[in-house]
């Protein structure tokens, strides 16, 4: 399967919009085609390269991940007190999205350089939670929780709205994320679904509700990420993210039925996610990374058809 290419004008507008979402203000552009031949932290045949190229499931999974992050009080204080998310959510999301793309698709040297900069910034972030607990953004335990929740959110969203993956592929996805997690400063990020479950269980006693979570969800619903006529879709995507949170966590966080997907919304999101998985974006990080490695830009579309069978 070579991937879906839309009529020229529409294809061009979508490619431009995708580029804009990965172009935060003040950040230098990243050339995913350079240096020629240099490998990324994971390879083009990885599960990660498939999961991270779908913008619909990435949005849903990213919101679910942040819900879980904010449930941990030390992470919540570090994120909410030391970022521009409340004042400029769109730019913050662009920076986060670009960092994820560089981590997965960027040449290893580029990913290492970017991650080193993030770690230098983390060293300066520390404080005390409202309950008096000390936190440091460079704390390996907190970094492990952030990595675990991100991997969980992205994978769950992909399996729920794009296509289910077998246990072997899910385990491989977690294992593929570990090298990047170690570069960020995590020492024991989950390398399998069983280890992810153990991490959730170990962190469970610290998870708690907070008005910050409701504030975050409100921002994600209101932020001008989509054109105004499509804003109802954004609301549905946020509700879908809440639905990915494990039931016992959602109950503890007091995220009630008002966050359930409405009739027809789940099907709408699935159709959008499946369409996004078929869409070919030759200017995107995934296709450009393939070119860097001497592969055709639609390599991942062809590879997609064999992923489930080859990891079963």
C-alpha positions as YAML, in Angstrom:
chain: A
units: angstrom
residues:
- id: 1
  name: UNK
  ca: [0.00, 0.00, 0.00]
- id: 2
  name: UNK
  ca: [1.62, 3.24, -1.16]
- id: 3
  name: UNK
  ca: [-0.50, 5.53, 0.96]
- id: 4
  name: UNK
  ca: [-3.35, 7.87, 0.15]
- id: 5
  name: UNK
  ca: [-2.55, 11.10, -1.70]
- id: 6
  name: UNK
  ca: [-5.33, 13.68, -1.79]
- id: 7
  name: UNK
  ca: [-6.14, 16.05, -4.68]
- id: 8
  name: UNK
  ca: [-3.22, 18.46, -5.05]
- id: 9
  name: UNK
  ca: [-4.66, 21.57, -3.40]
- id: 10
  name: UNK
  ca: [-6.00, 19.70, -0.37]
- id: 11
  name: UNK
  ca: [-2.83, 17.64, -0.01]
- id: 12
  name: UNK
  ca: [-0.74, 20.81, -0.05]
- id: 13
  name: UNK
  ca: [-2.89, 22.49, 2.62]
- id: 14
  name: UNK
  ca: [-2.72, 19.46, 4.90]
- id: 15
  name: UNK
  ca: [1.05, 19.18, 4.50]
- id: 16
  name: UNK
  ca: [1.40, 22.89, 5.31]
- id: 17
  name: UNK
  ca: [-0.79, 22.55, 8.41]
- id: 18
  name: UNK
  ca: [1.23, 19.55, 9.58]
- id: 19
  name: UNK
  ca: [4.44, 21.52, 9.16]
- id: 20
  name: UNK
  ca: [3.00, 24.43, 11.14]
- id: 21
  name: UNK
  ca: [2.14, 22.16, 14.07]
- id: 22
  name: UNK
  ca: [5.80, 21.13, 14.22]
- id: 23
  name: UNK
  ca: [7.19, 24.65, 13.96]
- id: 24
  name: UNK
  ca: [7.14, 26.30, 17.39]
- id: 25
  name: UNK
  ca: [8.06, 29.95, 17.54]
- id: 26
  name: UNK
  ca: [11.77, 30.54, 18.01]
- id: 27
  name: UNK
  ca: [12.79, 26.94, 17.37]
- id: 28
  name: UNK
  ca: [15.20, 26.27, 14.52]
- id: 29
  name: UNK
  ca: [13.81, 23.99, 11.80]
- id: 30
  name: UNK
  ca: [14.75, 20.32, 12.01]
- id: 31
  name: UNK
  ca: [15.90, 18.57, 8.84]
- id: 32
  name: UNK
  ca: [14.85, 14.94, 9.26]
- id: 33
  name: UNK
  ca: [16.65, 14.01, 6.01]
- id: 34
  name: UNK
  ca: [20.05, 14.85, 7.52]
- id: 35
  name: UNK
  ca: [22.68, 13.55, 8.09]
- id: 36
  name: UNK
  ca: [22.15, 11.05, 5.27]
- id: 37
  name: UNK
  ca: [22.28, 7.45, 6.46]
- id: 38
  name: UNK
  ca: [22.35, 8.21, 10.19]
- id: 39
  name: UNK
  ca: [20.08, 5.93, 12.21]
- id: 40
  name: UNK
  ca: [17.49, 7.06, 14.73]
- id: 41
  name: UNK
  ca: [17.08, 5.69, 18.24]
- id: 42
  name: UNK
  ca: [14.61, 3.17, 16.75]
- id: 43
  name: UNK
  ca: [14.63, 1.75, 13.26]
- id: 44
  name: UNK
  ca: [12.15, 2.15, 10.39]
- id: 45
  name: UNK
  ca: [10.79, -1.36, 10.93]
- id: 46
  name: UNK
  ca: [9.92, -0.57, 14.55]
- id: 47
  name: UNK
  ca: [6.45, -0.39, 16.04]
- id: 48
  name: UNK
  ca: [7.30, 3.13, 17.22]
- id: 49
  name: UNK
  ca: [7.74, 4.46, 13.69]
- id: 50
  name: UNK
  ca: [4.22, 3.28, 12.87]
- id: 51
  name: UNK
  ca: [2.55, 4.55, 16.04]
- id: 52
  name: UNK
  ca: [4.10, 8.01, 16.05]
- id: 53
  name: UNK
  ca: [3.13, 8.90, 12.49]
- id: 54
  name: UNK
  ca: [-0.61, 9.03, 13.25]
- id: 55
  name: UNK
  ca: [-1.60, 12.55, 14.40]
- id: 56
  name: UNK
  ca: [-5.10, 11.58, 15.55]
- id: 57
  name: UNK
  ca: [-4.03, 8.84, 17.93]
- id: 58
  name: UNK
  ca: [-1.03, 10.92, 19.05]
- id: 59
  name: UNK
  ca: [-3.35, 13.73, 20.14]
- id: 60
  name: UNK
  ca: [-5.69, 11.40, 22.01]
- id: 61
  name: UNK
  ca: [-2.84, 9.44, 23.57]
- id: 62
  name: UNK
  ca: [-0.93, 12.57, 24.51]
- id: 63
  name: UNK
  ca: [-3.90, 14.01, 26.40]
- id: 64
  name: UNK
  ca: [-4.42, 10.68, 28.20]
- id: 65
  name: UNK
  ca: [-0.73, 10.66, 29.14]
- id: 66
  name: UNK
  ca: [-0.88, 14.15, 30.63]
- id: 67
  name: UNK
  ca: [-3.96, 13.23, 32.68]
- id: 68
  name: UNK
  ca: [-1.95, 10.42, 34.25]
- id: 69
  name: UNK
  ca: [1.10, 12.67, 34.71]
- id: 70
  name: UNK
  ca: [-0.96, 15.30, 36.50]
- id: 71
  name: UNK
  ca: [-2.43, 12.67, 38.82]
- id: 72
  name: UNK
  ca: [1.00, 12.36, 40.46]
- id: 73
  name: UNK
  ca: [1.35, 15.42, 42.74]
- id: 74
  name: UNK
  ca: [5.09, 16.00, 42.29]
- id: 75
  name: UNK
  ca: [4.88, 15.72, 38.52]
- id: 76
  name: UNK
  ca: [1.79, 17.94, 38.57]
- id: 77
  name: UNK
  ca: [3.57, 20.70, 40.43]
- id: 78
  name: UNK
  ca: [6.62, 20.47, 38.20]
- id: 79
  name: UNK
  ca: [4.59, 20.60, 34.99]
- id: 80
  name: UNK
  ca: [1.98, 23.16, 36.02]
- id: 81
  name: UNK
  ca: [4.24, 25.58, 37.89]
- id: 82
  name: UNK
  ca: [7.12, 25.66, 35.43]
- id: 83
  name: UNK
  ca: [5.62, 25.75, 31.93]
- id: 84
  name: UNK
  ca: [3.74, 28.07, 29.64]
- id: 85
  name: UNK
  ca: [0.91, 25.64, 29.12]
- id: 86
  name: UNK
  ca: [-1.76, 27.78, 30.77]
- id: 87
  name: UNK
  ca: [-0.73, 30.99, 29.00]
- id: 88
  name: UNK
  ca: [0.27, 29.66, 25.57]
- id: 89
  name: UNK
  ca: [-0.94, 26.06, 25.14]
- id: 90
  name: UNK
  ca: [-0.61, 25.95, 21.37]
- id: 91
  name: UNK
  ca: [3.09, 26.83, 21.35]
- id: 92
  name: UNK
  ca: [3.72, 24.46, 24.25]
- id: 93
  name: UNK
  ca: [2.03, 21.64, 22.34]
- id: 94
  name: UNK
  ca: [4.07, 22.46, 19.25]
- id: 95
  name: UNK
  ca: [7.31, 22.23, 21.24]
- id: 96
  name: UNK
  ca: [6.24, 18.95, 22.80]
- id: 97
  name: UNK
  ca: [5.21, 17.54, 19.42]
- id: 98
  name: UNK
  ca: [8.48, 18.51, 17.78]
- id: 99
  name: UNK
  ca: [10.45, 16.96, 20.66]
- id: 100
  name: UNK
  ca: [8.54, 13.69, 20.21]
- id: 101
  name: UNK
  ca: [9.21, 13.66, 16.46]
- id: 102
  name: UNK
  ca: [12.93, 14.32, 16.94]
- id: 103
  name: UNK
  ca: [13.14, 11.61, 19.61]
- id: 104
  name: UNK
  ca: [11.55, 9.00, 17.36]
- id: 105
  name: UNK
  ca: [12.49, 9.98, 13.80]
- id: 106
  name: UNK
  ca: [15.47, 12.31, 14.14]
- id: 107
  name: UNK
  ca: [19.02, 11.20, 13.50]
- id: 108
  name: UNK
  ca: [20.51, 9.86, 16.71]
- id: 109
  name: UNK
  ca: [22.94, 12.77, 17.02]
- id: 110
  name: UNK
  ca: [20.07, 15.27, 16.64]
- id: 111
  name: UNK
  ca: [17.92, 13.41, 19.19]
- id: 112
  name: UNK
  ca: [20.80, 13.26, 21.68]
- id: 113
  name: UNK
  ca: [21.48, 16.98, 21.26]
- id: 114
  name: UNK
  ca: [17.83, 17.88, 21.78]
- id: 115
  name: UNK
  ca: [17.42, 15.58, 24.79]
- id: 116
  name: UNK
  ca: [20.58, 16.97, 26.39]
- id: 117
  name: UNK
  ca: [19.03, 20.44, 26.17]
- id: 118
  name: UNK
  ca: [15.85, 19.21, 27.84]
- id: 119
  name: UNK
  ca: [17.89, 17.66, 30.66]
- id: 120
  name: UNK
  ca: [19.76, 20.92, 31.22]
- id: 121
  name: UNK
  ca: [16.42, 22.69, 31.54]
- id: 122
  name: UNK
  ca: [15.13, 20.06, 33.97]
- id: 123
  name: UNK
  ca: [18.02, 20.62, 36.34]
- id: 124
  name: UNK
  ca: [16.69, 24.11, 37.08]
- id: 125
  name: UNK
  ca: [13.15, 22.95, 37.86]
- id: 126
  name: UNK
  ca: [12.45, 22.11, 41.49]
- id: 127
  name: UNK
  ca: [10.09, 23.11, 44.25]
- id: 128
  name: UNK
  ca: [7.56, 21.94, 46.81]
- id: 129
  name: UNK
  ca: [4.05, 20.61, 46.24]
- id: 130
  name: UNK
  ca: [1.11, 22.18, 48.14]
- id: 131
  name: UNK
  ca: [1.33, 19.22, 50.52]
- id: 132
  name: UNK
  ca: [5.00, 19.93, 51.23]
- id: 133
  name: UNK
  ca: [6.67, 17.24, 49.13]
- id: 134
  name: UNK
  ca: [9.88, 18.19, 47.37]
- id: 135
  name: UNK
  ca: [10.19, 17.62, 43.64]
- id: 136
  name: UNK
  ca: [12.90, 17.91, 41.01]
- id: 137
  name: UNK
  ca: [12.21, 17.59, 37.30]
- id: 138
  name: UNK
  ca: [15.46, 15.63, 36.98]
- id: 139
  name: UNK
  ca: [14.30, 12.99, 39.51]
- id: 140
  name: UNK
  ca: [14.65, 9.59, 37.74]
- id: 141
  name: UNK
  ca: [11.51, 8.29, 39.46]
- id: 142
  name: UNK
  ca: [9.39, 11.14, 38.11]
- id: 143
  name: UNK
  ca: [10.97, 10.84, 34.66]
- id: 144
  name: UNK
  ca: [10.07, 7.16, 34.64]
- id: 145
  name: UNK
  ca: [6.44, 8.03, 35.39]
- id: 146
  name: UNK
  ca: [6.38, 10.58, 32.57]
- id: 147
  name: UNK
  ca: [7.89, 8.06, 30.14]
- id: 148
  name: UNK
  ca: [5.52, 5.29, 31.24]
- id: 149
  name: UNK
  ca: [2.42, 7.44, 30.89]
- id: 150
  name: UNK
  ca: [3.48, 8.73, 27.47]
- id: 151
  name: UNK
  ca: [4.15, 5.25, 26.12]
- id: 152
  name: UNK
  ca: [0.88, 3.98, 27.62]
- id: 153
  name: UNK
  ca: [-1.19, 6.82, 26.17]
- id: 154
  name: UNK
  ca: [0.23, 6.67, 22.65]
- id: 155
  name: UNK
  ca: [-0.01, 2.89, 22.43]
- id: 156
  name: UNK
  ca: [-3.51, 2.65, 23.90]
- id: 157
  name: UNK
  ca: [-4.81, 5.33, 21.55]
- id: 158
  name: UNK
  ca: [-3.31, 3.62, 18.51]
- id: 159
  name: UNK
  ca: [-4.76, 0.24, 19.46]
- id: 160
  name: UNK
  ca: [-8.17, 1.73, 20.29]
- id: 161
  name: UNK
  ca: [-8.65, 3.99, 17.29]
- id: 162
  name: UNK
  ca: [-6.30, 2.84, 14.51]
- id: 163
  name: UNK
  ca: [-5.92, -0.91, 14.87]
- id: 164
  name: UNK
  ca: [-5.26, -3.40, 17.67]
- id: 165
  name: UNK
  ca: [-1.74, -4.78, 17.96]
- id: 166
  name: UNK
  ca: [-0.77, -8.18, 19.37]
- id: 167
  name: UNK
  ca: [0.93, -8.46, 22.75]
- id: 168
  name: UNK
  ca: [4.30, -9.07, 21.11]
- id: 169
  name: UNK
  ca: [4.08, -5.77, 19.21]
- id: 170
  name: UNK
  ca: [2.92, -3.90, 22.32]
- id: 171
  name: UNK
  ca: [5.85, -5.27, 24.32]
- id: 172
  name: UNK
  ca: [8.22, -4.30, 21.52]
- id: 173
  name: UNK
  ca: [6.84, -0.75, 21.52]
- id: 174
  name: UNK
  ca: [7.70, -0.32, 25.21]
- id: 175
  name: UNK
  ca: [11.15, -1.84, 24.73]
- id: 176
  name: UNK
  ca: [11.87, 0.50, 21.81]
- id: 177
  name: UNK
  ca: [11.19, 3.52, 24.02]
- id: 178
  name: UNK
  ca: [13.69, 2.60, 26.68]
- id: 179
  name: UNK
  ca: [16.87, 3.98, 25.03]
- id: 180
  name: UNK
  ca: [15.26, 7.42, 24.70]
- id: 181
  name: UNK
  ca: [13.93, 7.22, 28.26]
- id: 182
  name: UNK
  ca: [17.44, 6.54, 29.56]
- id: 183
  name: UNK
  ca: [18.79, 9.53, 27.64]
- id: 184
  name: UNK
  ca: [16.11, 11.69, 29.30]
- id: 185
  name: UNK
  ca: [17.24, 10.40, 32.71]
- id: 186
  name: UNK
  ca: [14.87, 7.55, 33.51]
- id: 187
  name: UNK
  ca: [16.63, 4.50, 34.96]
- id: 188
  name: UNK
  ca: [13.88, 1.87, 34.85]
- id: 189
  name: UNK
  ca: [11.27, 2.85, 32.27]
- id: 190
  name: UNK
  ca: [8.90, -0.02, 31.44]
- id: 191
  name: UNK
  ca: [10.24, -2.24, 28.66]
- id: 192
  name: UNK
  ca: [7.10, -4.39, 28.32]
- id: 193
  name: UNK
  ca: [3.38, -4.22, 28.98]
- id: 194
  name: UNK
  ca: [3.84, -6.25, 32.17]
- id: 195
  name: UNK
  ca: [6.41, -3.73, 33.42]
- id: 196
  name: UNK
  ca: [4.02, -0.91, 32.55]
- id: 197
  name: UNK
  ca: [1.30, -2.56, 34.62]
- id: 198
  name: UNK
  ca: [3.74, -2.93, 37.50]
- id: 199
  name: UNK
  ca: [4.67, 0.75, 37.25]
- id: 200
  name: UNK
  ca: [1.00, 1.76, 37.37]
- id: 201
  name: UNK
  ca: [0.43, -0.43, 40.40]
- id: 202
  name: UNK
  ca: [3.49, 0.93, 42.20]
- id: 203
  name: UNK
  ca: [2.46, 4.54, 41.57]
- id: 204
  name: UNK
  ca: [-1.23, 3.99, 42.39]
- id: 205
  name: UNK
  ca: [-1.02, 5.02, 46.07]
- id: 206
  name: UNK
  ca: [0.24, 8.50, 45.06]
- id: 207
  name: UNK
  ca: [-2.37, 9.27, 42.41]
- id: 208
  name: UNK
  ca: [-4.97, 11.83, 43.44]
- id: 209
  name: UNK
  ca: [-7.63, 14.15, 42.00]
- id: 210
  name: UNK
  ca: [-6.83, 17.82, 41.45]
- id: 211
  name: UNK
  ca: [-8.55, 20.89, 39.99]
- id: 212
  name: UNK
  ca: [-5.48, 21.16, 37.76]
- id: 213
  name: UNK
  ca: [-6.66, 18.12, 35.77]
- id: 214
  name: UNK
  ca: [-10.01, 19.73, 35.02]
- id: 215
  name: UNK
  ca: [-8.20, 22.96, 34.10]
- id: 216
  name: UNK
  ca: [-5.93, 21.05, 31.72]
- id: 217
  name: UNK
  ca: [-8.86, 19.31, 30.04]
- id: 218
  name: UNK
  ca: [-10.66, 22.63, 29.66]
- id: 219
  name: UNK
  ca: [-7.60, 24.14, 27.99]
- id: 220
  name: UNK
  ca: [-7.34, 21.20, 25.61]
- id: 221
  name: UNK
  ca: [-10.97, 21.63, 24.61]
- id: 222
  name: UNK
  ca: [-10.67, 25.40, 24.06]
- id: 223
  name: UNK
  ca: [-7.18, 25.82, 22.59]
- id: 224
  name: UNK
  ca: [-7.39, 26.85, 18.92]
- id: 225
  name: UNK
  ca: [-5.79, 23.69, 17.59]
- id: 226
  name: UNK
  ca: [-8.41, 23.09, 14.89]
- id: 227
  name: UNK
  ca: [-10.44, 25.51, 12.77]
- id: 228
  name: UNK
  ca: [-13.55, 26.77, 14.57]
- id: 229
  name: UNK
  ca: [-16.01, 24.66, 12.50]
- id: 230
  name: UNK
  ca: [-14.11, 21.51, 13.55]
- id: 231
  name: UNK
  ca: [-13.83, 22.41, 17.23]
- id: 232
  name: UNK
  ca: [-16.51, 19.84, 18.14]
- id: 233
  name: UNK
  ca: [-14.07, 17.16, 16.93]
- id: 234
  name: UNK
  ca: [-11.46, 18.49, 19.35]
- id: 235
  name: UNK
  ca: [-13.95, 18.13, 22.21]
- id: 236
  name: UNK
  ca: [-14.57, 14.52, 21.17]
- id: 237
  name: UNK
  ca: [-10.83, 13.80, 21.04]
- id: 238
  name: UNK
  ca: [-10.44, 15.03, 24.63]
- id: 239
  name: UNK
  ca: [-13.31, 12.81, 25.78]
- id: 240
  name: UNK
  ca: [-11.68, 9.90, 23.96]
- id: 241
  name: UNK
  ca: [-8.48, 10.55, 25.89]
- id: 242
  name: UNK
  ca: [-10.32, 10.42, 29.21]
- id: 243
  name: UNK
  ca: [-11.78, 7.09, 28.10]
- id: 244
  name: UNK
  ca: [-8.28, 5.64, 27.73]
- id: 245
  name: UNK
  ca: [-7.44, 6.25, 31.39]
- id: 246
  name: UNK
  ca: [-7.73, 2.98, 33.34]
- id: 247
  name: UNK
  ca: [-11.11, 2.77, 35.03]
- id: 248
  name: UNK
  ca: [-9.78, 2.66, 38.58]
- id: 249
  name: UNK
  ca: [-7.59, 5.72, 37.93]
- id: 250
  name: UNK
  ca: [-10.45, 7.61, 36.31]
- id: 251
  name: UNK
  ca: [-12.65, 6.89, 39.32]
- id: 252
  name: UNK
  ca: [-9.95, 8.10, 41.70]
- id: 253
  name: UNK
  ca: [-9.50, 11.28, 39.65]
- id: 254
  name: UNK
  ca: [-13.26, 11.90, 39.76]
- id: 255
  name: UNK
  ca: [-13.59, 12.05, 35.99]
- id: 256
  name: UNK
  ca: [-17.26, 11.13, 35.76]
- id: 257
  name: UNK
  ca: [-19.69, 10.18, 33.02]
- id: 258
  name: UNK
  ca: [-19.73, 13.71, 31.65]
- id: 259
  name: UNK
  ca: [-16.40, 12.80, 30.02]
- id: 260
  name: UNK
  ca: [-17.79, 9.75, 28.22]
- id: 261
  name: UNK
  ca: [-17.75, 9.74, 24.44]
- id: 262
  name: UNK
  ca: [-21.12, 10.71, 23.02]
- id: 263
  name: UNK
  ca: [-23.04, 8.51, 20.55]
- id: 264
  name: UNK
  ca: [-21.26, 8.27, 17.17]
- id: 265
  name: UNK
  ca: [-18.11, 10.07, 18.41]
- id: 266
  name: UNK
  ca: [-16.07, 6.89, 18.81]
- id: 267
  name: UNK
  ca: [-16.80, 5.84, 15.25]
- id: 268
  name: UNK
  ca: [-15.97, 9.31, 13.96]
- id: 269
  name: UNK
  ca: [-12.59, 9.29, 15.69]
- id: 270
  name: UNK
  ca: [-11.79, 5.79, 14.43]
- id: 271
  name: UNK
  ca: [-12.57, 6.78, 10.86]
- id: 272
  name: UNK
  ca: [-10.39, 9.88, 11.18]
- id: 273
  name: UNK
  ca: [-7.53, 7.90, 12.73]
- id: 274
  name: UNK
  ca: [-7.66, 5.18, 10.10]
- id: 275
  name: UNK
  ca: [-7.74, 7.80, 7.33]
- id: 276
  name: UNK
  ca: [-4.76, 9.58, 8.89]
- id: 277
  name: UNK
  ca: [-2.87, 6.28, 8.94]
- id: 278
  name: UNK
  ca: [-3.42, 5.88, 5.21]
- id: 279
  name: UNK
  ca: [-2.55, 9.48, 4.34]
- id: 280
  name: UNK
  ca: [0.85, 9.98, 2.78]
- id: 281
  name: UNK
  ca: [2.71, 13.10, 3.95]
- id: 282
  name: UNK
  ca: [6.07, 13.18, 2.20]
- id: 283
  name: UNK
  ca: [7.10, 16.36, 4.01]
- id: 284
  name: UNK
  ca: [6.45, 14.83, 7.44]
- id: 285
  name: UNK
  ca: [9.13, 13.59, 9.85]
- id: 286
  name: UNK
  ca: [8.38, 9.90, 9.26]
- id: 287
  name: UNK
  ca: [8.69, 10.11, 5.47]
- id: 288
  name: UNK
  ca: [11.70, 12.42, 5.66]
- id: 289
  name: UNK
  ca: [13.44, 10.05, 8.07]
- id: 290
  name: UNK
  ca: [12.89, 7.22, 5.60]
- id: 291
  name: UNK
  ca: [14.54, 9.32, 2.90]
- id: 292
  name: UNK
  ca: [17.49, 9.95, 5.23]
- id: 293
  name: UNK
  ca: [17.98, 6.19, 5.47]
- id: 294
  name: UNK
  ca: [17.79, 5.67, 1.70]
- id: 295
  name: UNK
  ca: [14.23, 4.33, 1.79]
- id: 296
  name: UNK
  ca: [11.28, 5.54, -0.28]
- id: 297
  name: UNK
  ca: [9.12, 8.14, 1.51]
- id: 298
  name: UNK
  ca: [6.12, 5.75, 1.49]
- id: 299
  name: UNK
  ca: [8.13, 2.91, 3.05]
- id: 300
  name: UNK
  ca: [6.12, 2.93, 6.27]
- id: 301
  name: UNK
  ca: [2.84, 2.54, 4.38]
- id: 302
  name: UNK
  ca: [4.14, -0.60, 2.75]
- id: 303
  name: UNK
  ca: [5.57, -1.79, 6.04]
- id: 304
  name: UNK
  ca: [2.26, -1.17, 7.80]
- id: 305
  name: UNK
  ca: [0.61, -4.10, 6.02]
- id: 306
  name: UNK
  ca: [3.16, -6.56, 7.44]
- id: 307
  name: UNK
  ca: [3.57, -5.17, 10.96]
- id: 308
  name: UNK
  ca: [0.83, -7.19, 12.65]
- id: 309
  name: UNK
  ca: [1.80, -10.44, 10.93]
- id: 310
  name: UNK
  ca: [5.53, -10.01, 11.56]
- id: 311
  name: UNK
  ca: [5.09, -9.32, 15.28]
- id: 312
  name: UNK
  ca: [2.34, -11.84, 16.01]
...
